[in-house]
Amino acid sequence: MTASSLEDRVNQLGPWFHNLRLGDPEVVQTAPHHPLGDFPSNFWQFFSHALPADLSGQTVLDIGCNGGFYSFELKRRGAKRVVGVDHDLVYLNQAQFARDQLQLDVEFIQGDVYDIDRIVHGEQFDFVVFMGVLYHLRHPLYALEKVASLVRKRLLFQSMERGAWETADFAPDLPFEERDVFFDERFPRMYFIEHAYAGDETNWWIPNPSCTRALLRTVGMRIADRPCHEVYVCEPEP
Ligand SMILES: C[S@@+](CC[C@H](N)C(=O)[O-])C[C@H]1O[C@@H](n2cnc3c(N)ncnc32)[C@H](O)[C@@H]1O
Protein backbone atom coordinates (compact mmCIF):
# COMPACT_ATOMS: atom_id res chain seq x y z
CA MET A 1 0.00 0.00 0.00
CA THR A 2 1.43 3.40 -0.96
CA ALA A 3 1.63 6.13 1.66
CA SER A 4 -1.19 8.07 0.00
CA SER A 5 -3.57 5.09 -0.24
CA LEU A 6 -2.71 4.22 3.36
CA GLU A 7 -3.56 7.78 4.35
CA ASP A 8 -6.87 7.59 2.44
CA ARG A 9 -7.80 4.36 4.23
CA VAL A 10 -6.84 5.86 7.61
CA ASN A 11 -9.06 8.86 6.90
CA GLN A 12 -11.97 6.60 5.90
CA LEU A 13 -11.69 4.75 9.18
CA GLY A 14 -11.59 7.94 11.27
CA PRO A 15 -12.01 9.83 13.44
CA TRP A 16 -9.21 8.22 15.47
CA PHE A 17 -8.55 8.72 19.17
CA HIS A 18 -5.21 6.89 19.19
CA ASN A 19 -2.40 8.40 17.21
CA LEU A 20 -0.72 5.33 15.74
CA ARG A 21 2.17 5.36 13.30
CA LEU A 22 1.54 3.15 10.30
CA GLY A 23 3.39 2.31 7.09
CA ASP A 24 6.90 1.24 6.36
CA PRO A 25 8.63 3.47 7.23
CA GLU A 26 6.00 4.70 9.71
CA VAL A 27 5.02 7.80 7.78
CA VAL A 28 1.27 7.94 8.37
CA GLN A 29 -0.13 9.11 11.70
CA THR A 30 -3.74 8.27 12.48
CA ALA A 31 -4.52 11.27 14.74
CA PRO A 32 -1.78 13.83 14.14
CA HIS A 33 -3.96 16.72 15.35
CA HIS A 34 -5.13 15.11 18.60
CA PRO A 35 -5.99 17.81 21.20
CA LEU A 36 -3.84 15.96 23.76
CA GLY A 37 -0.81 15.91 21.45
CA ASP A 38 0.87 12.70 20.35
CA PHE A 39 -1.63 10.65 22.32
CA PRO A 40 -1.26 8.19 23.96
CA SER A 41 2.49 7.85 23.25
CA ASN A 42 3.10 11.03 25.26
CA PHE A 43 1.14 9.60 28.21
CA TRP A 44 2.58 6.06 27.99
CA GLN A 45 6.09 7.40 28.60
CA PHE A 46 5.08 8.29 32.18
CA PHE A 47 4.16 4.72 33.14
CA SER A 48 5.56 2.31 30.53
CA HIS A 49 8.34 1.44 33.00
CA ALA A 50 5.74 0.20 35.51
CA LEU A 51 5.10 -2.96 33.49
CA PRO A 52 7.76 -5.61 32.74
CA ALA A 53 9.82 -4.92 29.59
CA ASP A 54 9.65 -8.62 28.78
CA LEU A 55 6.18 -10.13 28.69
CA SER A 56 7.19 -13.42 27.09
CA GLY A 57 4.71 -16.14 27.91
CA GLN A 58 2.19 -13.68 29.41
CA THR A 59 -1.41 -13.11 28.42
CA VAL A 60 -2.95 -9.63 28.15
CA LEU A 61 -6.53 -8.40 28.05
CA ASP A 62 -7.05 -4.76 27.00
CA ILE A 63 -10.60 -3.64 27.83
CA GLY A 64 -11.76 -0.50 26.03
CA CYS A 65 -8.81 -1.00 23.68
CA ASN A 66 -9.86 1.72 21.21
CA GLY A 67 -7.38 1.84 18.27
CA GLY A 68 -5.20 -0.73 20.04
CA PHE A 69 -2.24 1.37 21.20
CA TYR A 70 -1.73 -0.51 24.50
CA SER A 71 -2.47 -3.90 22.93
CA PHE A 72 0.25 -3.26 20.36
CA GLU A 73 2.79 -1.99 22.89
CA LEU A 74 2.33 -5.05 25.09
CA LYS A 75 2.45 -7.41 22.13
CA ARG A 76 5.75 -5.77 21.15
CA ARG A 77 6.99 -6.72 24.61
CA GLY A 78 6.56 -10.35 23.67
CA ALA A 79 3.19 -11.25 25.23
CA LYS A 80 2.13 -14.63 23.89
CA ARG A 81 -1.55 -13.69 23.65
CA VAL A 82 -3.16 -10.24 23.54
CA VAL A 83 -6.91 -9.73 23.36
CA GLY A 84 -8.44 -6.28 22.90
CA VAL A 85 -12.14 -5.63 23.55
CA ASP A 86 -14.15 -2.50 22.72
CA HIS A 87 -17.85 -1.94 22.28
CA ASP A 88 -17.43 0.64 19.55
CA LEU A 89 -17.14 -0.87 16.09
CA VAL A 90 -15.53 2.29 14.67
CA TYR A 91 -12.58 1.89 17.03
CA LEU A 92 -12.48 -1.86 16.64
CA ASN A 93 -12.21 -1.54 12.84
CA GLN A 94 -9.34 0.87 13.34
CA ALA A 95 -7.59 -1.55 15.68
CA GLN A 96 -8.01 -4.42 13.23
CA PHE A 97 -6.70 -2.33 10.34
CA ALA A 98 -3.71 -1.14 12.39
CA ARG A 99 -3.01 -4.70 13.51
CA ASP A 100 -2.85 -5.87 9.90
CA GLN A 101 -0.59 -2.98 8.95
CA LEU A 102 1.71 -3.52 11.92
CA GLN A 103 1.58 -7.29 11.50
CA LEU A 104 1.09 -7.86 15.19
CA ASP A 105 -0.86 -10.91 16.28
CA VAL A 106 -3.55 -9.31 18.46
CA GLU A 107 -7.13 -10.57 18.68
CA PHE A 108 -9.82 -7.87 18.71
CA ILE A 109 -13.36 -8.61 19.86
CA GLN A 110 -16.37 -6.33 19.86
CA GLY A 111 -18.01 -6.43 23.27
CA ASP A 112 -19.11 -4.55 26.33
CA VAL A 113 -17.19 -4.43 29.58
CA TYR A 114 -20.40 -5.39 31.40
CA ASP A 115 -20.18 -8.75 29.60
CA ILE A 116 -16.42 -9.13 29.81
CA ASP A 117 -16.49 -12.32 31.88
CA ARG A 118 -18.71 -14.02 29.31
CA ILE A 119 -16.73 -12.65 26.35
CA VAL A 120 -13.52 -14.26 27.58
CA HIS A 121 -15.36 -17.28 29.04
CA GLY A 122 -14.13 -16.46 32.54
CA GLU A 123 -10.48 -16.83 31.53
CA GLN A 124 -8.04 -14.93 33.73
CA PHE A 125 -5.25 -12.92 32.10
CA ASP A 126 -1.80 -12.23 33.53
CA PHE A 127 -2.13 -8.52 32.68
CA VAL A 128 -5.39 -6.65 32.31
CA VAL A 129 -5.45 -3.11 30.92
CA PHE A 130 -8.44 -0.99 31.89
CA MET A 131 -7.42 2.50 30.89
CA GLY A 132 -9.72 5.45 30.35
CA VAL A 133 -12.98 3.53 30.56
CA LEU A 134 -14.32 3.71 34.14
CA TYR A 135 -15.59 7.29 33.94
CA HIS A 136 -17.46 6.46 30.72
CA LEU A 137 -19.62 3.94 32.54
CA ARG A 138 -23.03 4.40 34.11
CA HIS A 139 -22.33 1.45 36.39
CA PRO A 140 -18.63 1.71 37.17
CA LEU A 141 -18.37 -0.52 40.25
CA TYR A 142 -20.33 -3.30 38.59
CA ALA A 143 -17.90 -3.24 35.66
CA LEU A 144 -14.80 -2.91 37.82
CA GLU A 145 -15.77 -5.99 39.82
CA LYS A 146 -15.93 -8.00 36.62
CA VAL A 147 -12.63 -6.61 35.36
CA ALA A 148 -10.88 -7.34 38.67
CA SER A 149 -12.10 -10.93 38.65
CA LEU A 150 -10.11 -11.56 35.44
CA VAL A 151 -6.73 -10.32 36.73
CA ARG A 152 -4.15 -12.99 37.49
CA LYS A 153 -1.07 -10.80 38.07
CA ARG A 154 -1.48 -7.09 37.35
CA LEU A 155 -4.17 -4.59 36.51
CA LEU A 156 -3.09 -1.43 34.69
CA PHE A 157 -5.83 1.04 35.52
CA GLN A 158 -6.50 4.67 34.69
CA SER A 159 -9.40 6.97 35.32
CA MET A 160 -9.89 10.65 34.77
CA GLU A 161 -9.85 12.14 38.28
CA ARG A 162 -11.12 15.44 39.58
CA GLY A 163 -11.39 17.02 43.01
CA ALA A 164 -8.77 17.05 45.76
CA TRP A 165 -5.46 15.45 44.77
CA GLU A 166 -4.74 14.83 48.42
CA THR A 167 -5.92 11.55 49.88
CA ALA A 168 -6.47 10.48 53.50
CA ASP A 169 -7.44 7.43 55.49
CA PHE A 170 -10.84 7.40 57.12
CA ALA A 171 -12.31 5.20 59.81
CA PRO A 172 -13.94 2.05 58.39
CA ASP A 173 -17.19 3.03 60.10
CA LEU A 174 -18.60 6.36 61.27
CA PRO A 175 -21.48 7.24 63.58
CA PHE A 176 -24.75 8.31 61.99
CA GLU A 177 -24.33 11.78 63.52
CA GLU A 178 -21.01 12.31 61.74
CA ARG A 179 -21.49 14.93 59.05
CA ASP A 180 -18.27 16.90 58.95
CA VAL A 181 -16.39 14.16 57.16
CA PHE A 182 -18.57 14.66 54.09
CA PHE A 183 -17.21 18.19 53.80
CA ASP A 184 -13.66 16.84 53.75
CA GLU A 185 -12.54 17.03 50.11
CA ARG A 186 -10.30 14.03 50.66
CA PHE A 187 -13.23 11.74 51.47
CA PRO A 188 -13.91 9.33 48.56
CA ARG A 189 -16.22 11.08 46.09
CA MET A 190 -17.49 10.42 42.62
CA TYR A 191 -18.78 13.43 40.73
CA PHE A 192 -21.90 12.58 38.77
CA ILE A 193 -22.08 14.14 35.31
CA GLU A 194 -25.73 14.46 34.46
CA HIS A 195 -25.26 15.91 30.99
CA ALA A 196 -21.74 16.27 29.62
CA TYR A 197 -18.20 17.07 30.64
CA ALA A 198 -15.60 18.39 28.19
CA GLY A 199 -18.31 18.20 25.53
CA ASP A 200 -18.60 14.45 26.03
CA GLU A 201 -21.96 13.00 27.04
CA THR A 202 -20.36 9.63 27.74
CA ASN A 203 -18.62 10.94 30.85
CA TRP A 204 -20.75 9.76 33.79
CA TRP A 205 -18.80 9.42 37.03
CA ILE A 206 -15.48 11.09 37.83
CA PRO A 207 -13.81 9.92 41.05
CA ASN A 208 -11.36 11.88 43.15
CA PRO A 209 -8.08 10.04 43.85
CA SER A 210 -9.33 8.84 47.26
CA CYS A 211 -12.32 7.30 45.56
CA THR A 212 -10.24 5.63 42.84
CA ARG A 213 -8.18 3.96 45.56
CA ALA A 214 -11.25 2.94 47.53
CA LEU A 215 -12.93 1.48 44.43
CA LEU A 216 -9.84 -0.55 43.59
CA ARG A 217 -9.56 -1.85 47.15
CA THR A 218 -13.26 -2.68 47.19
CA VAL A 219 -12.89 -4.99 44.20
CA GLY A 220 -9.94 -6.75 45.83
CA MET A 221 -7.05 -4.90 44.21
CA ARG A 222 -3.93 -3.82 46.08
CA ILE A 223 -2.30 -0.72 44.63
CA ALA A 224 1.32 -1.69 44.00
CA ASP A 225 2.38 1.44 42.13
CA ARG A 226 1.05 4.79 41.05
CA PRO A 227 3.59 5.84 38.45
CA CYS A 228 1.86 9.12 37.59
CA HIS A 229 -1.41 10.97 38.16
CA GLU A 230 -4.47 8.82 37.42
CA VAL A 231 -2.53 5.62 36.64
CA TYR A 232 -2.50 2.67 39.03
CA VAL A 233 -0.75 -0.68 38.82
CA CYS A 234 -2.59 -3.16 41.01
CA GLU A 235 -2.38 -6.77 41.98
CA PRO A 236 -5.08 -9.03 43.39
CA GLU A 237 -5.15 -9.25 47.17
CA PRO A 238 -4.23 -12.80 48.15
C1 LIG B 1 -11.18 7.33 26.49
S1 LIG B 1 -11.13 5.89 25.49
C2 LIG B 1 -9.73 5.05 26.19
C3 LIG B 1 -9.05 4.19 25.18
C4 LIG B 1 -7.78 3.49 25.68
N1 LIG B 1 -8.07 2.46 26.65
C5 LIG B 1 -6.83 4.49 26.25
O1 LIG B 1 -6.62 4.54 27.47
O2 LIG B 1 -6.27 5.27 25.47
C6 LIG B 1 -12.48 4.89 26.08
C7 LIG B 1 -12.67 3.62 25.29
O3 LIG B 1 -13.53 2.76 26.03
C8 LIG B 1 -14.50 2.24 25.15
N2 LIG B 1 -15.67 1.95 25.97
C9 LIG B 1 -16.47 2.83 26.61
N3 LIG B 1 -17.47 2.21 27.23
C10 LIG B 1 -17.29 0.88 27.00
C11 LIG B 1 -18.00 -0.28 27.37
N4 LIG B 1 -19.12 -0.19 28.09
N5 LIG B 1 -17.54 -1.47 26.97
C12 LIG B 1 -16.42 -1.56 26.21
N6 LIG B 1 -15.71 -0.50 25.80
C13 LIG B 1 -16.15 0.71 26.20
C14 LIG B 1 -14.72 3.34 24.13
O4 LIG B 1 -15.31 2.85 22.95
C15 LIG B 1 -13.31 3.84 23.95
O5 LIG B 1 -12.62 3.13 22.96
The ligand as a MOL file (V3000), in Angstrom:
LIG
                    3D

  0  0  0     0  0            999 V3000
M  V30 BEGIN CTAB
M  V30 COUNTS 27 29 0 0 0
M  V30 BEGIN ATOM
M  V30 1 C -11.1760 7.3280 26.4910 0
M  V30 2 S -11.1330 5.8880 25.4860 0 CHG=1
M  V30 3 C -9.7270 5.0520 26.1870 0
M  V30 4 C -9.0500 4.1900 25.1760 0
M  V30 5 C -7.7850 3.4900 25.6770 0
M  V30 6 N -8.0700 2.4570 26.6510 0
M  V30 7 C -6.8300 4.4860 26.2520 0
M  V30 8 O -6.6240 4.5390 27.4710 0
M  V30 9 O -6.2700 5.2710 25.4690 0 CHG=-1
M  V30 10 C -12.4790 4.8940 26.0820 0
M  V30 11 C -12.6670 3.6170 25.2860 0
M  V30 12 O -13.5270 2.7600 26.0300 0
M  V30 13 C -14.4950 2.2440 25.1520 0
M  V30 14 N -15.6750 1.9520 25.9720 0
M  V30 15 C -16.4740 2.8310 26.6100 0
M  V30 16 N -17.4730 2.2110 27.2300 0
M  V30 17 C -17.2940 0.8850 26.9970 0
M  V30 18 C -17.9980 -0.2780 27.3710 0
M  V30 19 N -19.1180 -0.1910 28.0910 0
M  V30 20 N -17.5390 -1.4720 26.9660 0
M  V30 21 C -16.4170 -1.5630 26.2070 0
M  V30 22 N -15.7140 -0.4980 25.7980 0
M  V30 23 C -16.1490 0.7130 26.1950 0
M  V30 24 C -14.7240 3.3450 24.1350 0
M  V30 25 O -15.3120 2.8470 22.9470 0
M  V30 26 C -13.3110 3.8450 23.9480 0
M  V30 27 O -12.6180 3.1350 22.9560 0
M  V30 END ATOM
M  V30 BEGIN BOND
M  V30 1 1 1 2
M  V30 2 1 2 3
M  V30 3 1 2 10
M  V30 4 1 3 4
M  V30 5 1 4 5
M  V30 6 1 5 6
M  V30 7 1 5 7
M  V30 8 2 7 8
M  V30 9 1 7 9
M  V30 10 1 10 11
M  V30 11 1 11 12
M  V30 12 1 11 26
M  V30 13 1 12 13
M  V30 14 1 13 14
M  V30 15 1 13 24
M  V30 16 1 14 15
M  V30 17 1 14 23
M  V30 18 2 15 16
M  V30 19 1 16 17
M  V30 20 1 17 18
M  V30 21 2 17 23
M  V30 22 1 18 19
M  V30 23 2 18 20
M  V30 24 1 20 21
M  V30 25 2 21 22
M  V30 26 1 22 23
M  V30 27 1 24 25
M  V30 28 1 24 26
M  V30 29 1 26 27
M  V30 END BOND
M  V30 END CTAB
M  END
